[in-house]
Amino acid sequence: MTAGAWKEVFDSEQFNRKYTYTGNDLGASYSREKTVFKVWAPTADKVSLQLYTAGSDKEGGRLLLCTQMRQAEQGVYEISIEGDLHGVYYTYMVTADDQTTETGDIYARAAGVNGARSMVVDLRRTDPAGWEQDGHVFHPLEKSQIWEVHIGDFSQDPASGVSWAHRGKYLAFTEHTTLNSDGIHPTCVDYLKKLGITHIHLLPAFDYGSTDERTCDTFNWGYDPLNYNVPEGSYATDPFHGEVRIREFKEMVAALHKAGISVIMDVVYNHTATRDSFFQYTVPYYYYRLHPDGTYADGSACGNDTASERPMFRNYMIESVLYWANEYHIDGFRFDLMGLHDTDTMNAIRKALNEADGGAQIFLYGEPWTAAESPLPKGSYPSVKAQIQRLDKGIAVFNDDTRDAVKGPYDKLAVAGFVNGMQDQEEKIRRAVCGLFDKEEKSQPLSPAQILNYVSAHDNSTLWDKLVDSVKKDGDYETKHTDLLAMNRLAAAIVRLSAGIPFMQAGEEAGRTKQGEDNSYNLSKQLNQLDWQRMYRFRDLADYYCGLQQIRNCFSGFYDLSEQVRQRPQFYTDVPAGVVAYTMDGIQGTDPWKKVTVVFNANAGSVAFTLDAGEHRQIVTEREADADNRKKAVGTVEIAGISAAVFVMD
């Protein structure tokens, strides 16, 4: 049958009624006495199980067993194998249309090197010491700050102080480290504690296909999924034995939790590494979104959009998220290209988490866009900004309107935004302060709890590089230019003093550079890694970020995520162009200050601003953010060029 013909079959009510499996036991269910293997393959004529001693032929392993599985109901094949199979590798031989294909298990929880073979695992044997005492770490979203990092980038730099064996690995997060091991200046997790980070967002850490785990000599962000429920092997000290990566991933999570940091996992369910995936080998064409003519949808720009609207892939996504949350104690999930998933699926994931023990506090957010159009069936809606009111209020999205208003469009490197000189951005900044999309958007978020404010992420240029390319335009990314530092600080202030949840790329607080590269997904480790010497050199900027977050956490007008907070900013209208200013009254019994006044000045020169009557303290100046600052201010004051100023009345 053609792909188009299979699409008609899979879309039919008859197929879904007959073959949608409602159990949650697909994959290899282990016990010491036996392991039960179940695979959903409704289009297969025959499925056999193969057991191996090793995860790849190159390890000198051998085939232990090849046996045909029994066809059960709802398209499931199953077999029970006696004995303790922990550490045994396996694949399925799927025969359909007179063709037999060997495939890994899409439900596998462990795998061998490069994910080619699945592995039976006793998960309890992978628990590190004290894992039973570890649990989710939840912070109030109102006072959260998310820091996004690639696991390898975090510690690859020798100046990180991480031991050689653990650089670029999960276990780097378990070490207490300082700059060049000097014993004075904290790096890695100890640095995050000092910075005040509440959530660490890890770029993809499931098993992906672009890095050879045997050598680890290449770099990739990891947005090419292979085994969704298996940790990536290149971050483990031993990628050949499937239990090692699981244990070390758990050790990483436990170390972050011990430091009081929540762990967010970047998940990429919208496409697979290639069309020739384990999904395709198991049930050809079912798991992918096709056009009526049988061609693959390509809204991901990866050539193979998955079909979240299909019952079995929707169930797969739900079970996968629950598995990571329960087995690995993951505290939040960021959905790559969430706009490719239908709103019903995203809401079903939220509902499933809400019904799990403690799951209502697990944070969900994603990218509310696609790379291109992707066809959904009639009655389904994509999880994009225009449909945000169809999403559960417990699902947040990135506000790219604020990002572009603050620093300029992501795809036009030389074009500026508010902080770096673009005119007529004031209204967009005012809307950002209130936790809204740009006014052209037809649908607005239900509340600022659905908004992530940010000016940098792993995609596109770093904030520092964007400022260099739009202002200096000289390719010098190393010099600490005074004006660029001022722009960086102003951008940070807008993000943290606006309604919504602040998010940043790792190193933004230290002028991180990738030497102007705006898509470093497969470039060198050296270009991508955090430069810990630079992190120290820009420590005054990081201190400013830290002070801003502390101020944000003090005042409900900044951190409140309710719909009502949008009414609190009272904007001044008699201010010069390039200035946004507003005041908010404090809430008695909640806030430490009676009134807060905020001024964003994007002009190169200073401007005069008249405060409301009474004595104020200026707690944010052009270079410092300190809630305890005793600098008095009365009447008309000068607001420094390219700066944020915050005044409070005690």
TACORHU-V123424 format. One record per residue. N is the residue number from 1. RES is the residue in three letters. SS is DSSP state (2 for helix, 1 for strand, 0 for the rest). Layout:
n=N res=RES ss=SS
n=N res=RES ss=SS
//
This chain:
n=1 res=MET ss=0
n=2 res=THR ss=0
n=3 res=ALA ss=2
n=4 res=GLY ss=2
n=5 res=ALA ss=2
n=6 res=TRP ss=2
n=7 res=LYS ss=2
n=8 res=GLU ss=2
n=9 res=VAL ss=2
n=10 res=PHE ss=2
n=11 res=ASP ss=2
n=12 res=SER ss=0
n=13 res=GLU ss=2
n=14 res=GLN ss=2
n=15 res=PHE ss=2
n=16 res=ASN ss=2
n=17 res=ARG ss=2
n=18 res=LYS ss=2
n=19 res=TYR ss=2
n=20 res=THR ss=0
n=21 res=TYR ss=0
n=22 res=THR ss=0
n=23 res=GLY ss=0
n=24 res=ASN ss=0
n=25 res=ASP ss=0
n=26 res=LEU ss=0
n=27 res=GLY ss=1
n=28 res=ALA ss=1
n=29 res=SER ss=1
n=30 res=TYR ss=1
n=31 res=SER ss=0
n=32 res=ARG ss=0
n=33 res=GLU ss=0
n=34 res=LYS ss=1
n=35 res=THR ss=1
n=36 res=VAL ss=1
n=37 res=PHE ss=1
n=38 res=LYS ss=1
n=39 res=VAL ss=1
n=40 res=TRP ss=1
n=41 res=ALA ss=0
n=42 res=PRO ss=0
n=43 res=THR ss=0
n=44 res=ALA ss=0
n=45 res=ASP ss=0
n=46 res=LYS ss=1
n=47 res=VAL ss=1
n=48 res=SER ss=1
n=49 res=LEU ss=1
n=50 res=GLN ss=1
n=51 res=LEU ss=1
n=52 res=TYR ss=1
n=53 res=THR ss=0
n=54 res=ALA ss=0
n=55 res=GLY ss=0
n=56 res=SER ss=0
n=57 res=ASP ss=2
n=58 res=LYS ss=2
n=59 res=GLU ss=2
n=60 res=GLY ss=0
n=61 res=GLY ss=0
n=62 res=ARG ss=0
n=63 res=LEU ss=1
n=64 res=LEU ss=1
n=65 res=LEU ss=1
n=66 res=CYS ss=1
n=67 res=THR ss=1
n=68 res=GLN ss=1
n=69 res=MET ss=0
n=70 res=ARG ss=1
n=71 res=GLN ss=1
n=72 res=ALA ss=0
n=73 res=GLU ss=0
n=74 res=GLN ss=0
n=75 res=GLY ss=0
n=76 res=VAL ss=1
n=77 res=TYR ss=1
n=78 res=GLU ss=1
n=79 res=ILE ss=1
n=80 res=SER ss=1
n=81 res=ILE ss=1
n=82 res=GLU ss=1
n=83 res=GLY ss=0
n=84 res=ASP ss=0
n=85 res=LEU ss=0
n=86 res=HIS ss=0
n=87 res=GLY ss=0
n=88 res=VAL ss=0
n=89 res=TYR ss=1
n=90 res=TYR ss=1
n=91 res=THR ss=1
n=92 res=TYR ss=1
n=93 res=MET ss=1
n=94 res=VAL ss=1
n=95 res=THR ss=1
n=96 res=ALA ss=1
n=97 res=ASP ss=0
n=98 res=ASP ss=0
n=99 res=GLN ss=1
n=100 res=THR ss=1
n=101 res=THR ss=1
n=102 res=GLU ss=1
n=103 res=THR ss=1
n=104 res=GLY ss=0
n=105 res=ASP ss=0
n=106 res=ILE ss=0
n=107 res=TYR ss=0
n=108 res=ALA ss=0
n=109 res=ARG ss=0
n=110 res=ALA ss=0
n=111 res=ALA ss=1
n=112 res=GLY ss=0
n=113 res=VAL ss=2
n=114 res=ASN ss=2
n=115 res=GLY ss=2
n=116 res=ALA ss=0
n=117 res=ARG ss=0
n=118 res=SER ss=1
n=119 res=MET ss=1
n=120 res=VAL ss=0
n=121 res=VAL ss=0
n=122 res=ASP ss=0
n=123 res=LEU ss=2
n=124 res=ARG ss=2
n=125 res=ARG ss=2
n=126 res=THR ss=2
n=127 res=ASP ss=0
n=128 res=PRO ss=0
n=129 res=ALA ss=0
n=130 res=GLY ss=0
n=131 res=TRP ss=2
n=132 res=GLU ss=2
n=133 res=GLN ss=2
n=134 res=ASP ss=0
n=135 res=GLY ss=0
n=136 res=HIS ss=0
n=137 res=VAL ss=0
n=138 res=PHE ss=0
n=139 res=HIS ss=0
n=140 res=PRO ss=0
n=141 res=LEU ss=2
n=142 res=GLU ss=2
n=143 res=LYS ss=2
n=144 res=SER ss=0
n=145 res=GLN ss=1
n=146 res=ILE ss=1
n=147 res=TRP ss=1
n=148 res=GLU ss=1
n=149 res=VAL ss=1
n=150 res=HIS ss=0
n=151 res=ILE ss=2
n=152 res=GLY ss=2
n=153 res=ASP ss=2
n=154 res=PHE ss=2
n=155 res=SER ss=2
n=156 res=GLN ss=0
n=157 res=ASP ss=0
n=158 res=PRO ss=2
n=159 res=ALA ss=2
n=160 res=SER ss=2
n=161 res=GLY ss=0
n=162 res=VAL ss=0
n=163 res=SER ss=0
n=164 res=TRP ss=2
n=165 res=ALA ss=2
n=166 res=HIS ss=2
n=167 res=ARG ss=0
n=168 res=GLY ss=0
n=169 res=LYS ss=0
n=170 res=TYR ss=2
n=171 res=LEU ss=2
n=172 res=ALA ss=2
n=173 res=PHE ss=2
n=174 res=THR ss=2
n=175 res=GLU ss=0
n=176 res=HIS ss=0
n=177 res=THR ss=1
n=178 res=THR ss=1
n=179 res=LEU ss=2
n=180 res=ASN ss=2
n=181 res=SER ss=2
n=182 res=ASP ss=0
n=183 res=GLY ss=0
n=184 res=ILE ss=0
n=185 res=HIS ss=0
n=186 res=PRO ss=1
n=187 res=THR ss=1
n=188 res=CYS ss=2
n=189 res=VAL ss=2
n=190 res=ASP ss=2
n=191 res=TYR ss=2
n=192 res=LEU ss=2
n=193 res=LYS ss=2
n=194 res=LYS ss=2
n=195 res=LEU ss=2
n=196 res=GLY ss=0
n=197 res=ILE ss=0
n=198 res=THR ss=0
n=199 res=HIS ss=1
n=200 res=ILE ss=1
n=201 res=HIS ss=1
n=202 res=LEU ss=1
n=203 res=LEU ss=0
n=204 res=PRO ss=0
n=205 res=ALA ss=0
n=206 res=PHE ss=1
n=207 res=ASP ss=1
n=208 res=TYR ss=1
n=209 res=GLY ss=0
n=210 res=SER ss=0
n=211 res=THR ss=0
n=212 res=ASP ss=0
n=213 res=GLU ss=0
n=214 res=ARG ss=0
n=215 res=THR ss=0
n=216 res=CYS ss=0
n=217 res=ASP ss=0
n=218 res=THR ss=0
n=219 res=PHE ss=0
n=220 res=ASN ss=0
n=221 res=TRP ss=0
n=222 res=GLY ss=0
n=223 res=TYR ss=0
n=224 res=ASP ss=0
n=225 res=PRO ss=1
n=226 res=LEU ss=1
n=227 res=ASN ss=1
n=228 res=TYR ss=1
n=229 res=ASN ss=1
n=230 res=VAL ss=1
n=231 res=PRO ss=1
n=232 res=GLU ss=0
n=233 res=GLY ss=2
n=234 res=SER ss=2
n=235 res=TYR ss=2
n=236 res=ALA ss=0
n=237 res=THR ss=0
n=238 res=ASP ss=0
n=239 res=PRO ss=0
n=240 res=PHE ss=0
n=241 res=HIS ss=0
n=242 res=GLY ss=2
n=243 res=GLU ss=2
n=244 res=VAL ss=2
n=245 res=ARG ss=2
n=246 res=ILE ss=2
n=247 res=ARG ss=2
n=248 res=GLU ss=2
n=249 res=PHE ss=2
n=250 res=LYS ss=2
n=251 res=GLU ss=2
n=252 res=MET ss=2
n=253 res=VAL ss=2
n=254 res=ALA ss=2
n=255 res=ALA ss=2
n=256 res=LEU ss=2
n=257 res=HIS ss=2
n=258 res=LYS ss=2
n=259 res=ALA ss=0
n=260 res=GLY ss=0
n=261 res=ILE ss=0
n=262 res=SER ss=1
n=263 res=VAL ss=1
n=264 res=ILE ss=1
n=265 res=MET ss=1
n=266 res=ASP ss=1
n=267 res=VAL ss=1
n=268 res=VAL ss=0
n=269 res=TYR ss=0
n=270 res=ASN ss=0
n=271 res=HIS ss=1
n=272 res=THR ss=0
n=273 res=ALA ss=0
n=274 res=THR ss=0
n=275 res=ARG ss=0
n=276 res=ASP ss=0
n=277 res=SER ss=0
n=278 res=PHE ss=2
n=279 res=PHE ss=2
n=280 res=GLN ss=2
n=281 res=TYR ss=2
n=282 res=THR ss=2
n=283 res=VAL ss=0
n=284 res=PRO ss=0
n=285 res=TYR ss=0
n=286 res=TYR ss=0
n=287 res=TYR ss=0
n=288 res=TYR ss=1
n=289 res=ARG ss=0
n=290 res=LEU ss=1
n=291 res=HIS ss=0
n=292 res=PRO ss=0
n=293 res=ASP ss=0
n=294 res=GLY ss=0
n=295 res=THR ss=0
n=296 res=TYR ss=1
n=297 res=ALA ss=0
n=298 res=ASP ss=0
n=299 res=GLY ss=0
n=300 res=SER ss=0
n=301 res=ALA ss=0
n=302 res=CYS ss=0
n=303 res=GLY ss=0
n=304 res=ASN ss=0
n=305 res=ASP ss=1
n=306 res=THR ss=1
n=307 res=ALA ss=0
n=308 res=SER ss=0
n=309 res=GLU ss=0
n=310 res=ARG ss=0
n=311 res=PRO ss=2
n=312 res=MET ss=2
n=313 res=PHE ss=2
n=314 res=ARG ss=2
n=315 res=ASN ss=2
n=316 res=TYR ss=2
n=317 res=MET ss=2
n=318 res=ILE ss=2
n=319 res=GLU ss=2
n=320 res=SER ss=2
n=321 res=VAL ss=2
n=322 res=LEU ss=2
n=323 res=TYR ss=2
n=324 res=TRP ss=2
n=325 res=ALA ss=2
n=326 res=ASN ss=2
n=327 res=GLU ss=2
n=328 res=TYR ss=0
n=329 res=HIS ss=0
n=330 res=ILE ss=0
n=331 res=ASP ss=0
n=332 res=GLY ss=1
n=333 res=PHE ss=1
n=334 res=ARG ss=1
n=335 res=PHE ss=1
n=336 res=ASP ss=0
n=337 res=LEU ss=0
n=338 res=MET ss=2
n=339 res=GLY ss=2
n=340 res=LEU ss=2
n=341 res=HIS ss=0
n=342 res=ASP ss=1
n=343 res=THR ss=2
n=344 res=ASP ss=2
n=345 res=THR ss=2
n=346 res=MET ss=2
n=347 res=ASN ss=2
n=348 res=ALA ss=2
n=349 res=ILE ss=2
n=350 res=ARG ss=2
n=351 res=LYS ss=2
n=352 res=ALA ss=2
n=353 res=LEU ss=2
n=354 res=ASN ss=2
n=355 res=GLU ss=2
n=356 res=ALA ss=0
n=357 res=ASP ss=0
n=358 res=GLY ss=0
n=359 res=GLY ss=2
n=360 res=ALA ss=2
n=361 res=GLN ss=2
n=362 res=ILE ss=0
n=363 res=PHE ss=1
n=364 res=LEU ss=1
n=365 res=TYR ss=1
n=366 res=GLY ss=1
n=367 res=GLU ss=0
n=368 res=PRO ss=0
n=369 res=TRP ss=0
n=370 res=THR ss=0
n=371 res=ALA ss=0
n=372 res=ALA ss=0
n=373 res=GLU ss=0
n=374 res=SER ss=0
n=375 res=PRO ss=0
n=376 res=LEU ss=0
n=377 res=PRO ss=0
n=378 res=LYS ss=0
n=379 res=GLY ss=0
n=380 res=SER ss=0
n=381 res=TYR ss=0
n=382 res=PRO ss=1
n=383 res=SER ss=0
n=384 res=VAL ss=0
n=385 res=LYS ss=2
n=386 res=ALA ss=2
n=387 res=GLN ss=2
n=388 res=ILE ss=2
n=389 res=GLN ss=2
n=390 res=ARG ss=2
n=391 res=LEU ss=0
n=392 res=ASP ss=0
n=393 res=LYS ss=0
n=394 res=GLY ss=0
n=395 res=ILE ss=1
n=396 res=ALA ss=1
n=397 res=VAL ss=1
n=398 res=PHE ss=1
n=399 res=ASN ss=0
n=400 res=ASP ss=2
n=401 res=ASP ss=2
n=402 res=THR ss=2
n=403 res=ARG ss=2
n=404 res=ASP ss=2
n=405 res=ALA ss=2
n=406 res=VAL ss=2
n=407 res=LYS ss=2
n=408 res=GLY ss=0
n=409 res=PRO ss=0
n=410 res=TYR ss=0
n=411 res=ASP ss=0
n=412 res=LYS ss=0
n=413 res=LEU ss=0
n=414 res=ALA ss=0
n=415 res=VAL ss=0
n=416 res=ALA ss=0
n=417 res=GLY ss=0
n=418 res=PHE ss=0
n=419 res=VAL ss=0
n=420 res=ASN ss=0
n=421 res=GLY ss=0
n=422 res=MET ss=0
n=423 res=GLN ss=0
n=424 res=ASP ss=0
n=425 res=GLN ss=0
n=426 res=GLU ss=2
n=427 res=GLU ss=2
n=428 res=LYS ss=2
n=429 res=ILE ss=2
n=430 res=ARG ss=2
n=431 res=ARG ss=2
n=432 res=ALA ss=2
n=433 res=VAL ss=2
n=434 res=CYS ss=0
n=435 res=GLY ss=0
n=436 res=LEU ss=0
n=437 res=PHE ss=0
n=438 res=ASP ss=0
n=439 res=LYS ss=0
n=440 res=GLU ss=0
n=441 res=GLU ss=0
n=442 res=LYS ss=0
n=443 res=SER ss=0
n=444 res=GLN ss=0
n=445 res=PRO ss=0
n=446 res=LEU ss=0
n=447 res=SER ss=0
n=448 res=PRO ss=2
n=449 res=ALA ss=2
n=450 res=GLN ss=2
n=451 res=ILE ss=1
n=452 res=LEU ss=1
n=453 res=ASN ss=1
n=454 res=TYR ss=0
n=455 res=VAL ss=0
n=456 res=SER ss=0
n=457 res=ALA ss=0
n=458 res=HIS ss=0
n=459 res=ASP ss=0
n=460 res=ASN ss=0
n=461 res=SER ss=0
n=462 res=THR ss=0
n=463 res=LEU ss=2
n=464 res=TRP ss=2
n=465 res=ASP ss=2
n=466 res=LYS ss=2
n=467 res=LEU ss=2
n=468 res=VAL ss=2
n=469 res=ASP ss=2
n=470 res=SER ss=2
n=471 res=VAL ss=2
n=472 res=LYS ss=2
n=473 res=LYS ss=0
n=474 res=ASP ss=0
n=475 res=GLY ss=0
n=476 res=ASP ss=0
n=477 res=TYR ss=0
n=478 res=GLU ss=0
n=479 res=THR ss=0
n=480 res=LYS ss=0
n=481 res=HIS ss=0
n=482 res=THR ss=2
n=483 res=ASP ss=2
n=484 res=LEU ss=2
n=485 res=LEU ss=2
n=486 res=ALA ss=2
n=487 res=MET ss=2
n=488 res=ASN ss=2
n=489 res=ARG ss=2
n=490 res=LEU ss=2
n=491 res=ALA ss=2
n=492 res=ALA ss=2
n=493 res=ALA ss=2
n=494 res=ILE ss=2
n=495 res=VAL ss=2
n=496 res=ARG ss=2
n=497 res=LEU ss=0
n=498 res=SER ss=0
n=499 res=ALA ss=0
n=500 res=GLY ss=0
n=501 res=ILE ss=1
n=502 res=PRO ss=1
n=503 res=PHE ss=1
n=504 res=MET ss=1
n=505 res=GLN ss=1
n=506 res=ALA ss=0
n=507 res=GLY ss=0
n=508 res=GLU ss=2
n=509 res=GLU ss=2
n=510 res=ALA ss=2
n=511 res=GLY ss=0
n=512 res=ARG ss=0
n=513 res=THR ss=0
n=514 res=LYS ss=0
n=515 res=GLN ss=0
n=516 res=GLY ss=0
n=517 res=GLU ss=0
n=518 res=ASP ss=0
n=519 res=ASN ss=0
n=520 res=SER ss=0
n=521 res=TYR ss=0
n=522 res=ASN ss=0
n=523 res=LEU ss=0
n=524 res=SER ss=0
n=525 res=LYS ss=2
n=526 res=GLN ss=2
n=527 res=LEU ss=2
n=528 res=ASN ss=2
n=529 res=GLN ss=0
n=530 res=LEU ss=0
n=531 res=ASP ss=0
n=532 res=TRP ss=2
n=533 res=GLN ss=2
n=534 res=ARG ss=2
n=535 res=MET ss=2
n=536 res=TYR ss=2
n=537 res=ARG ss=2
n=538 res=PHE ss=0
n=539 res=ARG ss=2
n=540 res=ASP ss=2
n=541 res=LEU ss=2
n=542 res=ALA ss=2
n=543 res=ASP ss=2
n=544 res=TYR ss=2
n=545 res=TYR ss=2
n=546 res=CYS ss=2
n=547 res=GLY ss=2
n=548 res=LEU ss=2
n=549 res=GLN ss=2
n=550 res=GLN ss=2
n=551 res=ILE ss=2
n=552 res=ARG ss=2
n=553 res=ASN ss=2
n=554 res=CYS ss=2
n=555 res=PHE ss=0
n=556 res=SER ss=2
n=557 res=GLY ss=2
n=558 res=PHE ss=2
n=559 res=TYR ss=2
n=560 res=ASP ss=0
n=561 res=LEU ss=0
n=562 res=SER ss=0
n=563 res=GLU ss=2
n=564 res=GLN ss=2
n=565 res=VAL ss=2
n=566 res=ARG ss=2
n=567 res=GLN ss=2
n=568 res=ARG ss=0
n=569 res=PRO ss=0
n=570 res=GLN ss=1
n=571 res=PHE ss=1
n=572 res=TYR ss=0
n=573 res=THR ss=0
n=574 res=ASP ss=0
n=575 res=VAL ss=0
n=576 res=PRO ss=0
n=577 res=ALA ss=0
n=578 res=GLY ss=0
n=579 res=VAL ss=1
n=580 res=VAL ss=1
n=581 res=ALA ss=1
n=582 res=TYR ss=1
n=583 res=THR ss=1
n=584 res=MET ss=1
n=585 res=ASP ss=1
n=586 res=GLY ss=0
n=587 res=ILE ss=0
n=588 res=GLN ss=0
n=589 res=GLY ss=0
n=590 res=THR ss=0
n=591 res=ASP ss=0
n=592 res=PRO ss=0
n=593 res=TRP ss=0
n=594 res=LYS ss=0
n=595 res=LYS ss=1
n=596 res=VAL ss=1
n=597 res=THR ss=1
n=598 res=VAL ss=1
n=599 res=VAL ss=1
n=600 res=PHE ss=1
n=601 res=ASN ss=1
n=602 res=ALA ss=0
n=603 res=ASN ss=0
n=604 res=ALA ss=0
n=605 res=GLY ss=0
n=606 res=SER ss=0
n=607 res=VAL ss=1
n=608 res=ALA ss=1
n=609 res=PHE ss=1
n=610 res=THR ss=1
n=611 res=LEU ss=0
n=612 res=ASP ss=0
n=613 res=ALA ss=0
n=614 res=GLY ss=0
n=615 res=GLU ss=0
n=616 res=HIS ss=1
n=617 res=ARG ss=1
n=618 res=GLN ss=1
n=619 res=ILE ss=1
n=620 res=VAL ss=1
n=621 res=THR ss=0
n=622 res=GLU ss=0
n=623 res=ARG ss=0
n=624 res=GLU ss=0
n=625 res=ALA ss=1
n=626 res=ASP ss=0
n=627 res=ALA ss=0
n=628 res=ASP ss=0
n=629 res=ASN ss=0
n=630 res=ARG ss=0
n=631 res=LYS ss=0
n=632 res=LYS ss=1
n=633 res=ALA ss=1
n=634 res=VAL ss=0
n=635 res=GLY ss=0
n=636 res=THR ss=1
n=637 res=VAL ss=1
n=638 res=GLU ss=1
n=639 res=ILE ss=1
n=640 res=ALA ss=0
n=641 res=GLY ss=0
n=642 res=ILE ss=0
n=643 res=SER ss=1
n=644 res=ALA ss=1
n=645 res=ALA ss=1
n=646 res=VAL ss=1
n=647 res=PHE ss=1
n=648 res=VAL ss=1
n=649 res=MET ss=1
n=650 res=ASP ss=0
//
